[in-house]
Amino acid sequence: MEQGAAVRVFAAMLKDLYERAGSPTLSALVRQGRLQQPPVVLSTSSLSDWLAGRSVPSQQLVVQFLVAGLARQARQAGRAGAPAGWVRLWEAAVEERRQRRGGRPGRRVADAPEEQVPVRGRFVAELRDEDAFGEWEVHRPVDVTAAVPGVLPLYVRRAHDEVLRSVVGQAAGGVSRMVVLVGESSSGKTRACWEAVAELPAGWRLWHPLDPSPAQALANALQEGIAARTAIWLNELQQYVGDQAGALAGQVAAGLRALLQDGTRGPVLVLGTVWPEFWSRLTAPAVPGRSSGDAQTRTLLEGTGVYVPAAFEAQELEDARTVSGHDVRLADALAHTVGGRLAQYMAGAPALLERYRAAPPAARAVIGAAMDASRLGGAALVERDFLRAAAEGYLGDEDYDALGEEWLDEALAYTQQPSKGVRGLLGCVRARPGTGGRGEWRLSDYMDHVGRVERRYTAPPASFWAAAREHLPESHVVRAVGQAAEARWRDAEAAGLYQRALDLGDVKAGQELAWLWQERQRAEEARRVQEQTALAGDGEVLEELLEQMLEQEQYQQAEQLVRDAAGRGSPTAQLRLARALVLDGETEEATRWYAEVARCSDPDILRAYADDLRERGDLDGARAALRAAGDRHAMGELAALAAGTAEAEEAAREAFAAGEAAPLKDLAERAEAEGRTADAERLYGNAITVFERRRRQREEGVDLIDFEAGPRSLLDYLNPAVLPMPPGETWALRQLVALLDVTQGVVAGDDALGEVARAGNSWALERLLRRLRERGQDQEAQALLDSEVERGAPWALWVQAHRVVHDENVPDDVRRSLLERAAAARVGQAVRALMERAEQAERREEADQWALHAAARGYTTPLGKLVQGREKAGLLEEAEQLAWKAPAGQRSWSLRRLAQGRAGEQAMPLLRRAYDEALAWAPGLLAERLEAAGEFTRAEHFARLAADAGDRQALEDLAARRKSDDPSRQWQAMLANGLTAEGTPAVSW
């Protein structure tokens, strides 16, 4: 076949099918793809290229969707469907494109040829400071009357900048990396990223995924491919991998993980920013009921966080004073701030707050509605109709009566007006021509922060819940608002919101609503919701319902449910139906449903489908299904199918890359057992290479390295009985060393350990030192340790420092010097030791500085220990003051722990201040303590505030205790029906 013929033949087939389907608009195909479960991500530009033969789809799932959908439309129009050999045509086209780029023919046809990958973003070298304020969302600085050196204030480097620049440097050196700056609003996160990317070398591009939505734009790109030397700008990370991304969160997280781990597709740099409260949710440990998307996100973000303190530290303030002589904006910020919050001042936060305080009632109402939509539902953008409907409830009677005909236009005009050069309180985001969208409104970042604080104890009015049901278009946002309503004991509002989200296709909302009806013992309603949820694509609910029906011998209803769900595209139902039809001997119809199952992207369903194929002897089909599943378990099963064949090793490598180590480990151990030493060494080495790459990515992404020794000490690092194990041990390295010891001698084993140790593996270094000492080679061991100390290896520096700390013959200044050197090498335990020594010497200010230094870099143990130590010593005020200084992510739980541990009146001052600072847990604890003191009226007041803040438990507990003495029956009504939007007991619903 001539050069390029396969691509042309495939494109001709696809275009012919497209025309026979009636030539639907490309936008319609994109929308249809999004409606699939899971969504099939397409773009009009990619579709156009595929139809014209300029490129070839890289994923079989996408081709299956297109061919099946177009064929269905063609048949409906009375024309022929897809040709029988379309899969072979596509595979030949992909292989041809691969060979044309000069690479060897590969087995994985899903790998996108490099030439197909679209180039996105702008060259970093072409960016100017003026560009920072638009697409890149750096805060515009306040205006001043004096001359300034540039549109951006002069930059003062801070501690987090050094870590950020290190990550950027690694990416520039060819290693794909991700880093996330975690800090409060207007603390300088985006500006730090802007300064860091400016240091990328020529050829790098900066790209901000935004349209059609942040998560969708990134999902599209990850599917189509991302060019090497692209820096991906993920401001407000929760929009990409958090609740605000909806169903795309897990897909995006998995795609980013694959991109970062694939050494053939980089380098790329992923830069994220996020507030601490969102970071806590994204990285929270797994709990029962969490989705697999959450697991993908947690794994993606492990070791990527860099904390940005809200305030400049002492040395940073000194640096700012030096620089301020050249920039009046810095000088102005230093003169008008306390506590080092310079970034917030220069971002215009005080000016925005002043304008918000002076806003007329209608403008404040609109802003309040936008604040609640963001803080309760994560709605980054809201439509005008939502603001109109919601804002009315935020107005008092007199203000509402005084509204004019153009009240909304006037209110929005006020909110848009800039203040001292800073963008307004609420800005209009205009829809681009040709998109069919409508203009939406975005709350300013700082006002979002203000709303989360000032409205913490305020529940929205009824108009907000109603407007959310009617005018919020995204199902996951509506569900989130429903969860907020339920957390505030507005269960009737929650039910309406969950139902709306379910009607929009959100199966998680269906689960929430079913539980709500079950709690109210409304079995018929719960069953109705479960059936709707099952038909919407929730396989687990479908299985649960079918089990109930079969137990009750409702066989016809069960069969009808399966058929209805299968017809609506539920892979679980399609698989069940196909299996039932096989048992009934209806193989032709079963084959049709199995073909639908093959098009799904649910790994569990595809693995089950592969089992069916394997049982029928169709091993090629089973392999295709497992490859389409693509998860760790599927790749392990694929490797098992390849066992004993020429493809066994390649399949084991692929499984290992996907996270399933057993096949590669088994191959290496079998080779060793069979005496094929060279093969075993090679396989162990391959595994070590992957393990080491992952270790470096993990360790390089943290500000402080944790060599936690546990209950043992480091008094003698060469004593096997007490030596702690530093990180870095892997089965591959351990077994390779054992193999070399036997086949080539201990020197070969030492060499293998030394090679990995020089690459930064602390476990390999420790193991090598131990081996030398056990063989009596003390001088060699000490020389090795000294050389690693000289080289600046963190674990070696920590061992040296720890030894002298416990040696009374070493002068104190030497101990301190060595600890500080280890701390400078990012050893967390050295920072902790410096803190403990300062505290023991009653140098409390110095101890505070070390503890806060560690906490700001994500190592929170020293600060927690210091706070609790002072509390136990009776230094209550000092403990509380230090807890208040903690970074935002640690401050709340540190203070709560203190408050819970204090008895009676001793806790009340802390609780009152926590309430004044709008900490969500404070009113609930206040209610508990006040009720115990017999102050029932005040206890009820704070319990209601807690419910309004999203903690209904205190009010529920209070109602349960008071229902026996309830002449007005308000507590019983509350327990039965929850609260109205206004906070009164609700009627039965």
N, C-alpha and C positions, 0 to 999 in steps of 0.2 A: 504493500500500500504506500502511495507517495506521501512525502512529508506533509503533515498537517491534515491528512485525509480523515483520520479518525475523529478529530475535533470537529471538522466540517460536517461529517456524517451525523454525529451526535446532535450538533446544533440544528441541522436540517430536520432531524426527527422531532426535536423539541419544538421547533418553530411550526412544523406541520401540525403537530398535536395542538399547539396553542391556537392556530388558526381554525382548526376543526372544532375547538371548544368555543368559538365565537369571538376570539381575540379580546378576552376580558382585559380591563385596564390593569396595568402593573400595580397600581395602588390597591386595587381590589384583591389581587393575589397576596400582597403584603398583609392586608388586614385579615384575610382568611388564614394565613400562616399564624398570626398572633392568636387566633381563636383556638388553635389546636392545643391539646393537652398532652405533653407540655408544648409551649409555643414553638413554632418553627420560625426562626428569625430570618427575614429577607429584607432586601432593599431594592428600590426600583432601579438603581444603577447596576446592581449585580444581575437582576433579571434581564435588563437590556443587553448586558455583555454576554450572557449565556445564550440568548436567542440569536445574537449576531455572530456567535462563534469567537468572540474576543477572549473569552475565558471559559472555564469549566467548573461546575459546582464541585466543591471538595468533599462534601459530606453526603453519604448515601441517604440519610434521613431526609435531607432537603430534596434530593432528586425523587425519592419515593413520594413525598408529599405533592410535588409538582406534577409528576406523571399521573398519579392516582387522581388528583383533583381535576386536572385538565381532561383526562380520559372520561371521568364521570360526567363532566359538562358536555363533552363531545357526544357521548351516548345519549344524553338527554336531548340533544339536538338532532338525534337520528343519524349520527355519523359514527364511523369506526373509532374504537378506543386506542389504547397504546399498543405498539407492536410488541410481540412476545419477547424479542431479544434486546429490550432497551437497557437492561443491566449490563450486558456484555458491551454494548455500544458505549455506555458511560465509562466502564472500566478501561476500555481501550483508549478513550479520549484522555482520561487522567494519566494513564501510563505513557501515552505519547507526549503529553506536556512535560512529564517528568524527564523523559529521555532527552527532550529538546533542550533542557537546561544543562545537560551534561552530566547528571547524576546517574548512579547505577540504578537499574530497575529495582523497585522495592515491592514488598508484599502489601504494605498498607496503603491502599488506594485512597484512603481518606486524608492523607497528608497533602496539604495544599502546595503546589509548586510556588517557588518564591516569586516568580514573575506575575502570579495572579494576585498577590497581596496588595491591596490599595495603599497608597501613601496618604497619610492624614496629618493634619496640623500644619504649623508654620515653622520655618527654620528658626531655631533659637537665635542665631546670629542676626536675623532680620528684625527681632523684636526690639521695641523701644520702650522707655519707661512710660510713655503716654498710653501704651497698650495694656498696661497692668490693670487699669480700672474697669475695662469692659469684660471681655470674655474670661479673663483670668480672675476677676472678682476680688482683687486687692482693694482694700478700703481706701477711698480718696481722702487725703489728709485735709484737715481744717485749713481754711484760708487765713492768711495774715496779711497785713498791709505792707510789711517790709519786703525787700527783695529776698528771694530764696535761690539756692543753687540749682534747683531742678524741680520737676513736678512731684517727685518722691522725696520725702525727707532723707537726709543722710542716714545710712544704716549703721547701727551699733550691733556688733556681733555678740551673741550670748552663748551660753553653754550648749543649748540644743543645736545651734548652728554648726558646731564642730562635728557632732554626730551626723547631722544631715549632710554636710559636705563630704564626710567620709563615705557615706552610701552613694552619693552622686559620683564620687571619684571611682568607686568600684564599678558602677555602671559604665562610666566612660572608659574604664579599662577592659570592658568586655563581658562583665558578669551581670546578668539580669537581677535587678533588686527591687524591693518595695519598702517604702518607709511611710509611716503615718504620724503626722504631728497631732498630738492630743492636747487641747487647751481650751480655755473659756473663750467666749465671744470677744472678738477684737483684741486678742492677746498677741497677735503678730504671726499667726500660723501661715497665712497665705503669703505675706511679705517675705517670710523666711524662705518659703519654697521658691518664690520669684527670684530672690537673690541667689539661691543655690543653683537653679537651672541655668543661670547666666554663665556658669562655669563649665557647662558642657561643651565639648569640642565641636568644631565645624562638622556639619552633616547631620546633627541631631535636630529633631523636630519636637515641638511641644503641641500636644493635642488635648482638648477638653471635650469629652463626650457630653453632648447636651440634647441633640434633636434626633428623634421626636420626643424622647424623654431621656434623662441621664442614663438610667439602667438599660433602656432599650437600645440607645446608641452604642453603649459599650458591648452589650450582648451581640448586636449585629456585627460589630468589628471583630470580636473574638471568634465568631463563627467564620467570617470571611478571611480573617488573618490580619495581623498587625505587623507592619514593617519593622525591621531592625532599626535601632537608633531612634526609637520613638519614646518620648517621655509622656506618660499618660497622667493628666492633671485631674485628680478626683477630689475636688473641693466638696465638702459636706459628704463624706464617705457613705453615710447612712442612706443616701439616695441611690447608691449602687449595690450595696450588699446588705442593707438593713431592711427594716419593715417598710420603709418608704419605696423600696424597689419592688415590693409585692412578690409575685411568683417568680420573678427573674433573679431574685437575690442569690439563690443557690446556684443557678446556672452561671451567673457572672462570677461568683467566687470560685467555682470549679474551673471556669475558663481562665481566670487569672492565675490560679495555681498551675494549670497546665502550661500556660505561657511562660511563667517564671522558671519552671523546672525543665523546660525543653531547651537544651543548649544549642539546638540547631536553628532556633528562631530569634535569637537575640543579637545583641543585648537590647533590653528594654528597661525603662525605669518607670515605676509606678509611684506617684506622689499623692498621698491622701492627707486630708485634714478632717478633724472631727471634734465635737465637744466631748468632755469627759462622760456625761450621762449617756450619750449614744455609744461611746467606746465601751462603757461598762456592759451595756446590753449586748453589743456585738461579740464581746469576748467572755461573757458569763459562762461558767462551767455548764456542761450538759445536764439537763434535768429531764425526768420522764415527760414525754409529750412534745419535746422539741423536734423540729423538722430536721431532715438531713441537710437542708440548706444552711441551718444554723451551724451544723458541724463543719460544713465546707468553709463557712466564714471564719469560724474560730481557728481552723487549721491554717487558713490563708494568712490571718493576722498575727499568728504566733511569732513573737520576736520582732515585730515591725514597729511597735509603738515608741515614740519619742515624746516625752512630756514637755510642754511649753508652759513655764510658770506664768501666772497672771501678772506678776510684778517682777521688775528688774531686781537682781540681787545686788549686794553692796558694790562689788567690783564693777558690775555692769553699769550701775549708776555713775560711778566715777568715770567710766569710759564715755558715758552719755554727756557728762558735763564737759569733758574735753572736746567732744565733737560739736557740742552746742554752740561753741564760739564761731562755727562756720554755718550754722543753720538756725535761724531764729525760731523755727517751729519746735525744735528740740528744747531750746531755751524756754520757750513759752510753756511747754509741757512740764518741764522741771519746776517752773515757778508756780504752777497751778495744780500740782498733784501731790498727794501724800501716799506713802506706802509703795512707791515705785511703779504705779500703773500708768506708765508713759504711753504705751501702745494704745490703750483705750482712749486716752485724751486726744492723741493725734488722729485717731480714726473718727473723731467727731462725736463720740458717745455723749459727752455733756451737752453739746448743741442739740442733738436729737432728743435727749431727755427733756431739755428745756422746752422744745417745741411741742413735745407730747403733752407736757403738763399744761401748756397754754391752749391746747386744741379745743375748739368748740364742741358741744355735746355730740353732734352727728358724726364729726370726724373721730372722736374718741370711741364712739360706738362701732364704727367701721373697723378701727384698729383693734378693738377688743375682740370682735368676731374673728378677724384674721389671726390674732394671737391664739385664741382657743382652737382654731382649726389646725394651727401648727403644733401647739403643745399637746393636744389630745389626739390628733389624727395623723400628724406628720405631713400635713398638706403644705407643700412648699409654695404652690400656686393655687389661687382660688378665683372663681369667676365672679363677674359683676352681679349676676343674679343671686348667687349665694350671699354676697355682702349685703345686698338690698334686703333679702328675706331674713337674714340672721340679725342684722344690726338693730332692727326695731325693738327687740327685747332688751337691748342694752340701754335704752333711753327711758328716763322717768316720764310720768304722765305729762308734766308741763313741757318738757323738752320735745316729746313726741307731738303734742298739739301745736307746737310752734314751728314744726317742719314746713318748709315751702315745697313747691312743686319740683324744684330742681335740687332738693336737699342732697341727694346722693352725688350728683356731679360736683356740687360745691364742697362736699366732704372729701371726695377723692382729689379734687384740685388742691385742697389744703395739705393732704397727706403726701402729695407728690412734690411739693415745693422744696427745693434744696435749702439747707441751712448751713451757712458758712462754707459753702462749696461742697458739702456732703450730701449724698443722695437722700431723698425724702424718706419719711416714715414708712410709706407704702408706695411702691413703684409699679408702674404699668409695664408688663412684658408683652410686647406686641407680637401678634401672630405674623409669620412671614407670608408674603403673597404666594398664593397657589397651594398652601397647605390645608386650606379649609378650616383652620382653627380660629378661635376667637381670642381676643386679648384677655390676659389674666393678670392677677395682681400678686406681687411678692412683698412680704413683710421684710423690712430691713433686718439684717442679722442681729444688730444690737437690740432692736425693739423686740425681736423674738426672745432674746435673753431676758429682757425686762418683763415681758409677759409671763415667762415661766417662773419668775420670782414674785412679782406683784399680784398675779392672779392664782398663785399656788393654792390658796384656801378659798377660792371662789368657784362655784359651779356655774356653768353657763345657763342662760335662760332657756325657756321652752323653745323660743324661736331659733336658737342655735341648733338644737337636736333636729327640729323639723327641717331646717334649711340643709343640714347635712344629709338627711334622707333624700331630699328632693334634688339637690344641686351639686353634690360631690360626685364626680363621674367615676372615680377609680375605686374598685371594689375593696382593695386592701385598706384604703384610707377610711372608707365607710365602716369596715370591720373594726379598725383601730378606734374610731370614735365610739362604736358600740361597746368595745371593751372598756373604754373610759367611762361610759355611762354605767355599765355594770359595776365597775370599781367604786362608783359614787352612789351605789344602791338605787340608781334610777333604772330599775329592771325593765319597766314597761318601755322606756325609751330605747334601752339596749335591744329588746326583742324586735322593735321596728327597724332598727339599724341593721341588726344581723340579717333580718329577712331581706332587706334591700340589698345587702352585700351578696347574699346567697343568690338572689335573683340576677345579680350581675355576674354570677359564676364563681364566687369565692367559697370553696368547699370548707375552709377553716371556719368561716362564719356559720356555716350549717352545723358544724360540730358544736360551736359555742351555743347556738340557739337550741339545739336538741338537748344539751345539758341543762339549759335554763328551763325548758319545759319539763324535763324529768325532775328537776328540783321542786317544781310546783305540782308534781304528780299528775301531769297532763299527758297521759300516755298516747292519746290519739294525736295530739299536736306534735309530740316528739316523733312519733312514727311517720307522720306526714313530712316533717323536716328531714328525717333520715332518708326517706325515699327520694326526696328532691336532691339531697346531697349526694346520694349514690348515683342518681341519674346525671348529676353535674360532673361526675368523674372520680369520686372518692372511693377507691377500691376497698379500703379497710371498712368503711361504713357499709358498703355493699355486702362484703363477706359477713359482717355482723348481722345484717338484716336477713340474709339468706339462711344463716344458721338458726335464727329465731323462727323463720317460716317453716323450715324443715322439721324443727322440733315440734311445731304445732301442726305438722302434716298439711301445710298449705302449699301443696306441690304446684298447682296451677299458677297461684300468685307468684311463687318463686320463679317459675319458668318465664312468666310474663315480664317480671322485673329484670331478669337477666337479658331477655331479648330487647327490652326497651333501652336498658343501659348500653348494651352492645351496639344498638342502632345509633346511639348518641356518641359513640366513640370511646366508651370505657374499655381500656385494655383488659382489666380484670374480668369484666363480663364477657368480652369476646373470647378470652381464653377458656373460661368456664363453659361457654356455649359450644365452642369447638370441641372440647373434650367430651361433653355430653352427646354431641352429634356423632362422634366417632363410636361411642359405646352403643348408640342406636343404629349404627350401620349406615348413617347418612353421610358418607365420606365426601361427596361432592360439595355439599353445603359446609361441612366442617373445613374443607380446604379453603373455601372462600373466607371463612372467619379467621382461620389461621393466617391467611394473607394479610388481613387487617392487623392482627397481633404483630406481625413482622414489621409493620410500619410504625409501631409505637416506639417510645424512647424510655420507657420505664425499665430500669435494669432488672428489677425483680421479676417482672413479667417476661422479659426476654430470656432470662435464665431459665424460667419455668418452661418457656416455649422450646428452648434448646434441649431441656430434658426430654420433652415429648419427641422431638426429632431424633434424639440419640436412641430412644427406645425403639423407634421405627427403623433404625439403621441408617438414617440420613445424616452421616457425620459431617458432610460438607455444609448442609443446612444448619446443623448445630453450631458449627464454627462461625458461620455468618451471623447467627443470632447472638452468640456470645461476643463477637467483635462489635456488633451494634450496641450491645449493652455497655461494654467498655469500662465497667467499674472494676474495682480490685478483685471481687469474687469471680466475676466473669472471666477476667484475664487469667486467674488461677485455674479455673475450669478449662479454659482454652489450652493452657499449658499442659494440663493433665491429658487432654485429648491428643496432644502432640508427643506425649511420652513415647520413647522408643523409636522416634522417627528422626529424619535429618533436620526437621524444623524444631526439635525439642528445645535446643539452646536459645534460639531466637524468641520462641514463645515464652520461655522462662525469663528472658531479659525484659520482654514487654510487660509481663506480669509484675516483675520486680519494680519497674518504673511506675507502675500503677499502684504500688504499695503492697503487693502480695509477694512475700519473700520466699515462701516455702518451696516453690518449684526450683528456683535457682539454688537454694541451699541444698535441696535433695540431689540435684545434678552434681554439685561440687562434692558432696559427701560420697555419692556413688562413685565418682571418678577416683576419689581418694581411696575408697575401699577396694576398687578394682586395680589399684596400682598405677593409674594414669595420672601420675603426679603433675606433669606439666599442665594437663587440662584442669586439674583441681586448683593449681596455683592461679591459672588464668581466670577461672570463674570466681574464686575468692577475691582476686584483685579487681575484677569488674564490679563486684558488690561493694568493695571498699571505696572505689572511686565515687559511686553514687552516695554512699553513706557520708563520705567526707564533704562532698558538695553540699549536702543538706545540712551537715553540722556547721560548715562555714556560714551558710546563709542564716542559720539560726543564731549563731553567736555574734556575727557581725551586725545583726539587727537590734541588739540590745545595748543600752547605755552602760549597764553594769553587769558583769559576769558573776553568776552565783555559784561559788564553790562551797555549797552548804555541807558542813561536815557532820551534821546530825549530832547524836549524843557522844560521839568519840572526839578525841582531841588530836591535834597535830604535833604533840610534843616530840615525837620522833617519826619523821616522815618515812623512814626506812623500816619501821617496825610493822610487819604485816598485820599484827593483831589490832593495831590502833589506827592504821592509815585509812583515811577516808578515800572513797573512790571518786575522782573527778570525772566529769562527763566525757564521753567519747568512745566508750566500749561498745563494740559490735561483735556479733557472732562471726562475721567474716574475718575480721582482723584477728580475733582470738584463735580461730581454727587455722588460719594461714600460718600464724607463728608456730602453732603446735606442729603443723605439717613440716615446716621448714626445719624446726628443731630436730625432727626425726630423720628427714631425708638429706639435709645438707649441714646440720650442726647448728649449735646455739648462736654462732656468729651470724648466720643467715637470718635467724629469727630476730636477733638484735637489729640487724640492718633494716628489716621490714618495719619494726617498731620505730626505729630512728627516722626513717623516711616520713612516716605519718606524723611523728612527734614534731618534726621540723615544720610541718604544714600547720601546726597549731593544735594538734590533738593532745589534750592534757592527759587522758587516760594512757595513751601510748607512751608518753614521757614517764609517767609514774611507774608503769609496768617495766619499762626499760631500766629505770633506776633500781627497782626492786630486784630484778634479775641480776644486775651487776653486783649488788650488795650480797645477795644470797650465794653468789659464786666467790665471795671474798674480794671482789674487785672494788674496794672502797674508794681508792683514789680515782679510779675511772668514773665511778658514780658521782663523786664530788665535782670532778672536772666537768662532767656533763651538766650537772645542775648549775655550776658557775657559768658555763657557756650560755645556757638558756636564760639565766638571769641577765647576763650581759646583752643578750639579744632582745630582752624585754618581754619574754614569754610570761603571760599573766600568772599562770599557776606556779611557775618557778619563783616568781617574785613574791607570791603569797606564801609559799613554803618558807622561803628565806625570812620573810618578815615575821611569820608566826613563830618560827623557832627562836628568834632573838627576843620576841616579846616575853617568852617564858624563861629566858636566860637572865638570871639576876646579875650576872657579871657584865652584861652589856649596858653601856651608858644610856640614859633615857633619851638623849637627843638622837642617838643612833637608831634606837627603836622607832622613834617618831619619823625619822627620815625614811627608813625602810618601809614603814606602813604607808607613808604618803606617796612613795614611789609606786607601791602596789595599788594604791587608790587611783593614782594617775593612770595606771594600766587598766582601769575599769574593773578592779576586783572589789565586788560588793562587800565581802567579809572584811577587807582592810578598812573600808569606810566605817563599817560597824565597829571595828576594834578602836579606831580613832575616836568615835563617838563615846564608846564605853570608857575609855581612858579619861576623856575630858569630863565625863559625868562623875567618875570616881574621884577626880581631883576637884570637884565642885566648880568646874569651869562650864557652867550651864549654858551660857551663850554660845560657846564654841561647840558644845555637844548638840545644841539645837541646830547649828549651821550644818554640821555633818549629817544629822538625821534628815533635815529638810533637803540637803543636797542629794541624798540617796533617794528619798521619796519622789523628788522631781524627776528622777531618772527611772522610775518604775520599780525600785527596790524599796518596798514599804516596810519590811520587817524591822529595821532599826528604829524607825519612828514609832511604830506600834509598841515595841519593847520599852522605849524611853518613856512614852506616855504612861503605860501601865506601871512601870517601875516607880515613877514619881507618884502615881496615885496610891500605890501600896505603901510608899514611904510617908504618906500623909501630906504630900506637897500638892494639894488639890488644885490650887490656883495655877501653879506652874504647869501641871499636867493639862489643865483645860486650855491655858494660853497656847501651849505648843500644839494641841489638837486643832485649835482654830487656825493655826498657820499652815496646816497640812494642805497639799494640793487638793483641788476640788474633788477628785475621784476618791480620796482617802478621808477627807475631812468629815463627811457626814457619818460614815460608820464608826470612825474613831470617837466622835462626840456621842453617838448613840450608845456605844459600849460603855463610855464613862457614865452617862445618865442612868443606864440600866443597872449599873453596879453601885450606885449611890442610894442610900436609904432616906426616906422621908423628906424632910425639909432640905436636907443636904443637896438633893438633886434639883430643887425648884429653881434656883438662879440660872443654872445651866439650861434647864428646859425652857424657861421664859426667853432666854436669849436665842436659843435654837428656834423657838417659835417666831421671834422677831426677825430672824434671818431667813425665814420661810423654808426651813428644813421639813420635809413632808412628814416625817415620823413624829415630830414634836407634839402636835395637838393630841394624837392618840395616847402618848405616854402621859401627857398632862391630864387628860381625862381619867386615866387609870389611877394616877396618884391623888387627884382631887376627890374621886369617889371614895378611895380608901380613907381619906381624911374627913369624910362626911360632908363635903361641899358638893351636894348633888346637882344644884342648879348650874354651877360653873363646870362641873364634870360633863353635863349634857351639852353645854355650849361648845366645849372643846371637842367632844365626840362628834358633834354635827360638823364642826370645821374639818375634822379628820376625814369624815365621809366626803365632804365637798372637795377635799384634796386628793381623793382616790384611795383612802384607807377606810373602808366601811366596817372593818372588824370591831373597832372600839364601840361604834354606835350599835351594831348588832349585839354585842355582848351586853351592853347597857340595857337594851330593849329586852333581852332574854331574862335579865335579872329583875326587871321591873314589871314584867307582864302580869305577875300575880297580884300586884297592887296597882291596878290600872282602871279606875272608875270610868275614864273617858274612852277606854279601849284603844287609845292612840298607839300604844306600844304593840298591842296585838295586831292592829291593822298594819303597822310598819313591818312586823315580822312576816306577815302574810303576803304583803303586796309591795314592800319597798317604799320609796319616796317618789313624790312628783318632782318635776323639774325645779319647782320653787322650794322643795325641801320639806313639804308637809306629807303626812301619811297618804299613800296612794290608795285609790279604790281598787276593787278586784278587777283584774284584766285578763 
